[in-house]
Amino acid sequence: MPIELLVANESAMHRVPANSETHFKIVVVTEKFDAQRLVHRHQMIYKILSEELAGPVHALALHTYSPSEWEARDAAVAASPNCRGG
């Protein structure tokens, strides 16, 4: 069970049709990430979301933290950059 979970549809920040669901940002904080390398954390998320990722999702920004990492960041994640394509 995640301590923190944020799923944000950032499609509106990109040049896509209105109401698209193609670009997402996910923030997950869980004890399961303790002592796990970043690549393994991402693989865990990809496995959970494999069905969703087989569809129209074009971009997925993953921010994965252990509770101590999240606390060290003051429970904050950087804003996503503007899309260069518009």
C-alpha positions as CSV (number, residue, x, y, z in Angstrom):
1,M,0.0,0.0,0.0
2,P,1.5,3.3,-1.0
3,I,2.0,6.1,1.6
4,E,1.6,8.6,-1.2
5,L,0.1,8.2,-4.7
6,L,-0.5,10.9,-7.2
7,V,-1.6,10.3,-10.8
8,A,-1.8,13.4,-12.9
9,N,-3.0,13.5,-16.5
10,E,-0.6,16.0,-18.1
11,S,-1.9,15.6,-21.6
12,A,-3.2,19.2,-21.8
13,M,0.5,20.3,-21.6
14,H,1.1,18.6,-25.0
15,R,-0.1,19.0,-28.5
16,V,-2.9,16.4,-28.4
17,P,-6.6,16.5,-28.9
18,A,-8.7,17.9,-26.1
19,N,-9.6,15.5,-23.3
20,S,-6.7,13.2,-24.2
21,E,-5.3,10.7,-21.8
22,T,-1.9,10.1,-23.3
23,H,0.7,11.8,-21.0
24,F,0.8,11.0,-17.2
25,K,2.9,11.7,-14.2
26,I,2.8,9.2,-11.3
27,V,4.3,9.8,-7.9
28,V,4.5,6.7,-5.6
29,V,6.0,6.6,-2.1
30,T,6.1,3.2,-0.5
31,E,8.2,1.2,1.9
32,K,8.5,-1.4,-0.9
33,F,11.0,0.9,-2.6
34,D,13.4,0.8,0.4
35,A,16.8,-0.5,-0.9
36,Q,15.4,-0.9,-4.4
37,R,17.3,0.6,-7.4
38,L,15.4,3.1,-9.5
39,V,15.2,0.7,-12.5
40,H,13.6,-2.0,-10.3
41,R,11.1,0.5,-8.9
42,H,10.0,1.4,-12.4
43,Q,9.8,-2.2,-13.5
44,M,7.4,-2.8,-10.6
45,I,5.2,0.0,-11.8
46,Y,5.3,-1.1,-15.4
47,K,4.2,-4.6,-14.4
48,I,1.3,-3.2,-12.5
49,L,0.2,-0.9,-15.3
50,S,1.0,-3.3,-18.2
51,E,-2.6,-3.3,-19.5
52,E,-2.9,0.4,-19.3
53,L,0.4,1.0,-21.0
54,A,-0.6,-1.3,-23.9
55,G,-3.2,1.3,-24.9
56,P,-3.0,5.0,-25.8
57,V,-0.5,6.1,-23.1
58,H,2.3,7.9,-25.0
59,A,4.4,9.2,-22.0
60,L,4.7,8.2,-18.4
61,A,6.8,10.2,-15.9
62,L,7.5,8.1,-12.9
63,H,8.7,9.6,-9.6
64,T,9.3,6.7,-7.1
65,Y,10.5,7.3,-3.6
66,S,11.0,5.4,-0.3
67,P,9.5,7.1,2.7
68,S,12.9,8.5,3.8
69,E,13.6,9.8,0.3
70,W,10.2,11.5,0.2
71,E,10.7,13.1,3.6
72,A,14.2,14.3,2.5
73,R,12.4,16.0,-0.4
74,D,9.9,17.7,1.9
75,A,7.2,15.7,0.3
76,A,7.6,17.6,-3.0
77,V,8.2,16.6,-6.6
78,A,9.4,19.0,-9.3
79,A,6.9,20.4,-11.8
80,S,7.0,18.8,-15.2
81,P,8.7,20.8,-17.9
82,N,6.7,22.4,-20.7
83,C,6.4,20.3,-23.8
84,R,8.8,21.4,-26.6
85,G,6.3,20.3,-29.2
86,G,3.6,22.8,-28.0
